[in-house]
Amino acid sequence: MIRLGIDTGGTFTDFVLMEPGQLRVHKVLSTPANPALAIIQGLKELGVFGQEIDLIHGSTVATNALLERRGARLAFITTSGFEDLLTIGRQTRRELYNLMVEERRPLVDREFSFGLPERIGYDGKIIRPLDASALEQLVKQLKQHRIESVAVCFLHSYVRADHERKVGQRLAQENIHVSLSSDILPEYREFERASTTAINAYVAPLMERYLRHLEQELGEAKLKIMQSNGGCLSAKAAREKPVTTILSGPAGGVVGASAIAFQAGFRRLISFDMGGTSTDVSLCDGAIMTTTETEISHLPLKIPVIDIHSVGSGGGSIAYLDEGGALRVGPRSAGAEPGPICYGKGQEITVTDANLVLGRLEPKHFLGGQMKLFPERSFDAIEKLADQLKLKAEELAEGIVRVADATMERAIRVISVERGYDPRDFALVSFGGAGGMHACNLAERLRIPLVLVPKNAGVLSALGMLLSDVVKDYSRSVLLKAEAISFNEINELFKPLLDQAIKDLTKEGFSRQKIRLLRYLDTRYVGQSYELTVPASSKFRRDFDRLHLRRYNYADESRPVEIVNLRVKAIGLTDKPPLPKLEKKGKSLSSAMLDERVMIFDGQKYKAKIYNRQLLEPGHFLAGPAVIMDYESTAVLPPNWQAQVDAYGHLIMRMKRK
């Protein structure tokens, strides 16, 4: 069967089509108002619309709905007396010394937060039965307020979910979308559990409509959705639990980057995905790293997601002067419409416009020559702003690039230096349409010794979706002292989660031989508030101490440890497309040269060569300065850098030895 990966980005929608013996890539401008339009357009242009294909889609529908606050009309139901749970939160301030800090906005208005008389204790005993008459009265209120979706989170429902299930069954009779915390996140900590459940309920109706519409349009295609944890799942499962798709696009990029890096022989990498609207970075120390502590739009999201840090710095990020006259870049983006000034419609200067002025883009060969750029528009706009600052246009353009680079450098430091890792021990895997233009500068600033720019770097997130497995996560809070329980008893506690995992993946069509089950423990020193996750083995205590030492620079082997949560990651192994080696035809490097142009680095002008990446062969050696043009991305080799093409067509870039 033909397999297709689709990544919906802010500027472009990317397609990677895997057919027998070949890989085809394609890009179309995104249609933010209705992402399905760009998908259908791309399928038609690829000639596969209406065919029976296996399609994996990285969706931004849930993400955008959350960021833009345009989800469902939502209500929140909790135990009576705790109606302010989402509003109060953890009572922490993001900016401790800012008196004018922006107030955190919960997804649910206080008037739509309702309490029901009921109470289940921490041990699962029913202290107060659910009041059925109060539930009936609440149902009438929800209908009066035209509520579309409801999040239900009772205290201690992670231990016993009877009351939540009764509420869910009653609301389902009224055709109201309902999300139960015992289904979404059966773990203790009521605020994070409530927040995650509310996010799911907020985006569920929108995702339901979008996925059903897309499935109808696709006809015979078998649709899967990329998840935030690096795996995919069926469209049906995504409709039931859309919260798992919040970071699906960036997750595909990390999966693709790690697969490429491992193939090229690099087990430790920092993925650097620079697209049109944002940059996403993640660190992989021999394996993709996940976390259960993340936020989106300042809302806690406590489900397993790939540990990705995002900043608003991309090719379409807008440059402007703030009230104090300082140069700023992002987080606001020109997006796909109107796009950068050089696209022909935009009116605001972007990072892409700055790169074009500096000679780091070749307008005649952008998007394989299929999309016309207008460099004179970029130069005129940058020159006009530069006059206000008494600078030359080229000086301002370099300033814009440096500001964008500084933002991305800080992002990489967050996921490396701040977590006990030295960037010098890693390779920087750069992808996304704009990543290759900034990767070498970032590596130099962080003293990263090597940059890997994969073949098809501009669509690597879509390729990563083709390389993903079906992944489902399960968890259970236990709150047990490690010294008071044997490892055999821990194994017994895992059994219900393992049985459910096997049952769910069997429904997805996987045989037992294609199922892998990974077990983890959330552990902490007794008295601590938060946990670290380690593999579930008889040596989990030793692993916890080592991880604690790396993360916090201390460990106390004499201090008692508590097991907070059990976790199971269930993997359904898919048939992945092989990544073919690049054919060597024996052509010289000169045959891949398209042109020469002037490039500017640190105020100096250089005569640089422009290469067609499609004509590069294994073993070709390039010296900077140079521009390597591909259909979907551009890579820049600064004057003090050199690159070699490996057997798979990846660019391995290193600084020249002095």
C-alpha positions, 0 to 999 in steps of 0.5 A: 500500500502507498504510505503518505505522511502529511505535516500541516505547518503554519506556512506550508503543508508538507507531503512525503509519499512512499511508493515502491522503490521511491520517495516523493516530496511535495509542499503546498501553502497551508490554509489555516482557516480549513487545513483540509483544503491544503491536504486535498490540494496536495493529494490531487497534485500528487495524483493520489486523491481518492486512492486507497493509501495509508495516511499519517497526518500531523494535525495542528487543529487542536493546537491552534484551537487551544492557542487561539481560544476558539474551542468548544463552549465548555463546562467543568464539573467537580466535587462540590466545594472545589469549583474554583479548582481551575481558576486557583491552579497552583497559585504560582506566578510565571514572572515573580517580579512583574507587577503587571504580569498577564493573568492566567486565563482558564479554559472555563469561565467561573460561571460554568464551573459546577460542583456536585455533592459527592465524595470518594476518599483517597482509599477508594471508599465512598464517603458521600454518594453522588446526588442523582437529583443534583445531577439532573438539575445540572443537566438542565443548566448545561442545556440552558447554557448551550454547553457543547462539551464537559470536563469532569474531574472528581477528587480521587477518581483516579482510585475509583471512577464510579461517580465520574462514569455515572455523570458521563453516562448521563451526559452522553444521553443528552448528546453532550461531549464529555471527558472524564479525568479517570479516562484521560489522566488517572493520576493524582494531583487534581489541578493537573488532572483537571487541566488536562481533562479540560483541554481534551474536552475543549478541543474534542468537538472541533477535532471530531468535526475536522476528522470526520470531514477529512475522512469523508473527503479522503474516501478510501484512505486509511487515516492515522493521526500523529501524537505528541508522544512520537507515535500515531493512532487511528483517527477514531482513537484521536477523536476520543482523546484529542489531547494526545495530538496537541504537539503532533507536528513537532513530534514527527520531526523529532522521530524523523531526526532521531531515525536519520541521526541513528542511521548516520551513526550519531546516537546523541543529537539535538533536533533543531526544527525551524519552520515558518512560524516557530522553532522546536528543539529536543534532545535525544541521548540515545533515545527520544526523551519524553516528559509528563510536565509540560504546558501549552498556552500556560495550561498544564498538560500532564500526558507523556509528550516528547520533550520539545521546547518551542519558541516563536522564531521562524522564517516568517517571524516579524522584525520590528522596533519596540517602544524603546527603539530596540530591534525585536524578532517574533513571536508574531509571524507572517504565516502563509497569508500574507507571508514574508514580503518577498512572497509578494503580499506581505508588508512586514519584514521577516527573517526570510526577507533578511536572509534574502537580502544577505544572499542566503536564499536564491530567488530563482530556485526557491521551491524548485523554481516553482515559487517566485520571490521578489527580492527587491520588495525585501530590500526596499522594506529593510532599507526603509527601516534601516534608514530610521536606525542610521544603518545600511540594509545589510547591517539591519538584515544581519541584526535581524538574523542575530536576534532570531539566532539568539532566541533559538540559542536560548531554546537549545540551552534550555533543553541541554545546559539547564538539564545537565547536558553539554551541547559539545557532546551532541550533533545538531540535526537541522531541518525545517524549511529555514533550519539549514540557513541558521544551523551552522551559526547556532552550532558555532555559538554553542560549540557544537562540533557537527551539524547534520542536515538530512536529505529532504530536511524541509519535510522531515516532520512528514517523513518522521510520521511515516517512520512512527509506530502506533503508541499508547500510554497508560498510567496509574497512581499508587503512592507506595514507599519503595522499601515497603514493597517488593519488585514482584509486587510491583510487577503484579500492580502493572498487570491491569495496565499491561492487559489493557495495552495488549487489548487496545493494540490487538483492536488496532490490528497488531499481533502479539509479536508486533507489540512491545510493552515498556514499563516505567516508574515515577519516583521521588525522595519521600518529602519531594513534590515532583518525580523523575521517571525511570525504567521499571527494573529491580535496579530502579532505585540506582537509576533514580539516584543517577538521574537525580544527580544529573538533573539536580547535581545531588543524590541521597542514597540513604533517603527513602524513595516513593513510587508515585505512578506506574507507566506503560508505553505500548508500542505497535510496531509498523512496517517502516519504509526503508531509507534508500542510499543515494545512487552514485553516478560518478558526476563531479561536484561542478555538475551540481553547481547552479550559479554564484552570488554574493553573500554577507557574513559579519559585514564582509561580502563573499563570492559563494557557490550555489548548488542543486542538492538533488545533483549532489552525490555521496562523497562530494566535498563542499567548502563554504561559503555556499548555498545548497538549494533543495526543493523544500529547504535551503542550507547555508555553509558559512565561510569557515565551514565545510560539508560532505555528502554521506551515503544517504545524501545527508549533509555532514557539516563541520567547522574548518580546522584552523 
